[in-house]
Amino acid sequence: MNLTQSVIVSAFIVSVVWSAALLQPQIATAHSLEEAPQAKLVVAQAGGQHGDNTQKLAVSFNAHTIVGNSDTLDIADVGELWQAFNDNTALHARLKKAPTRVFVAYQYFSNDFKRARISIGYERKIVSLADTGFSLKAGMHTQILAPAKHSPQEIEQAWQTLDYRRPIEQVIEEYQLTENNTLIASNMLVLYGE
């Protein structure tokens, strides 16, 4: 499966899972989109330890900047942002080397979890003349999916395991690629608020 097909499958799964999340009886407090600062995107390196009683791994992240495409839109429309990212020839022409990772960050969810600020991009260090980028919050994230080659069903189940009763600060998906842009692994992390 190539990157484009993987992106389309992921977009479909995300829209299905978010729809299911909306049907949960208790909805967490989400950060208002109006409160979202004009952000820089920062992603982190894992260095985790074991977490709470749910047996999920807590992963510490240090800041890294990524650049690409970002927009506030319905979660169900994430495929449109992927298409814009894939069509961003100016960004791809500035790559210093073949990317090994693509990040997707979901932040500043609407109260009903239907909309979010979604950012898709590469690590800033591999993009020449990179603009400011977008920021993710550093901190202890809960690992929802460990790095591996996951089926669409596993990704769908991972979104269903998020605790929507808690405030969700951000969800990060990381896609690991070969030099030929073939997807080899993915993982998912969530940062819950207090």
C-alpha positions, 0 to 999 in steps of 0.5 A, spaced: 500 500 500 503 506 498 502 513 502 496 516 498 492 509 499 494 509 506 492 516 507 485 515 504 484 509 509 486 513 515 482 518 513 476 514 513 478 510 519 478 517 523 472 519 520 468 513 523 472 513 529 470 520 531 463 519 529 463 513 534 466 518 539 460 523 538 455 518 540 459 516 547 454 518 553 459 523 556 463 528 553 470 531 555 471 539 555 475 540 549 479 546 548 475 552 544 478 553 537 477 560 538 482 559 544 487 556 539 494 560 538 497 561 532 502 555 533 508 552 531 508 545 530 513 541 535 513 533 535 517 529 540 522 523 541 519 517 545 523 516 551 517 513 556 516 509 562 510 505 564 503 509 565 497 508 570 493 502 571 490 501 564 497 498 562 498 504 557 505 506 556 506 513 558 511 517 553 515 523 554 516 528 548 521 533 547 519 539 542 521 538 534 518 543 529 514 540 523 512 544 517 507 542 512 499 543 511 495 545 517 487 547 517 481 548 522 476 543 519 471 537 520 475 531 522 471 527 517 475 532 512 482 530 514 482 527 507 482 534 504 488 536 508 492 530 506 490 531 499 493 538 499 499 536 503 501 531 497 500 536 492 504 541 496 510 541 491 513 547 494 514 543 500 516 537 497 521 541 492 525 543 499 526 537 502 533 536 503 533 528 503 527 523 503 523 523 509 522 518 513 516 520 517 510 524 516 506 527 522 499 528 523 497 532 529 490 533 531 489 539 536 484 544 539 478 540 538 471 543 538 466 541 544 463 536 540 469 533 537 467 534 530 472 539 528 480 540 530 486 544 528 489 538 524 497 539 521 500 534 517 508 535 516 515 533 516 520 534 521 523 541 520 530 539 519 529 536 513 526 542 509 530 547 507 528 554 507 522 552 512 517 556 515 515 557 522 511 551 522 506 548 527 507 547 535 505 541 539 505 541 546 511 537 549 509 532 555 507 525 557 503 522 552 499 516 552 501 511 547 495 508 544 498 504 538 506 502 539 510 503 532 508 497 528 505 496 521 497 496 523 491 494 519 486 499 518 482 495 523 487 496 528 487 504 527 480 504 528 480 500 534 485 505 537 481 511 536 476 508 539 480 507 546 481 514 547 478 517 553 473 522 550 470 523 557 477 527 559 480 533 555 484 531 549 489 536 548 492 533 542 492 526 538 499 525 534 499 520 528 506 518 526 507 514 519 514 511 518 516 511 511 522 508 506 526 512 502 521 510 496 515 513 501 512 506 502 509 506 509 512 501 514 509 503 521 505 507 524 503 509 531 499 514 535 499 518 542 494 522 545 496 528 550 490 528 555 489 535 559 487 536 566 
